[in-house]
Amino acid sequence: MPTLDGTGDMTAGSANTLEFADMTAGSTLFIVVGISELNAPFKGGTLVPDLLLDPIALPTGAGSLSLPFILPAGIPFGTSLYLQGWIQDAGGPVGFSATNGLQAALPGT
């Protein structure tokens, strides 16, 4: 099963990282992001985020991917981001496998 983990303190200007692992090598990862949970059936799994943006497609490379990012200023305090990865996987239900969902909560005021 592919996995998603994150590090960082999610404050404005902070360095953070998303770590995707155990993915099908040489495939495509679709990162989905939302500001609320949906937890709806999707492609034989559960779609965790209620999509805020179109999915972001990236190559899985050898099966793991580290995505460092700087959290921009201007996101309201206390906002939660919900993230998940969907990987094209011929062995998965309906041709896809999903990572766990991840909630990244920005600190309150």
C-alpha positions, 0 to 999 in steps of 0.5 A: 500500500502506498503511504503519505507522511508529512513533516514541518510545523505549517507556519507561514514561511516554514519549510515542510515536506510531503513524503510519498512511499511504496508507490508503483514505480514508473507510474503517475501520482495524482495529489489531491488537496482540500480544506475539508474531508469528503471520505467518499467511495472512489476508484475502489478506495476512499477519497479523503479530501473534498477537492479544492484544486484539480489533482496535481500529476507527477511521475512516481519515479522509483516508487517514492517521492519527497516534495519539500515546500514553503507554506505561503503567508496569507492562509488563515490561522487554524485552517486544515489542509487534507491531502492524499495521493492516488497512483495508477496501479494495474494491481489496484482496484479499478487500476488505482491505489490510494495513500492514507489521507493526511490532515495538515493543520495550521496553528491557531492564533 
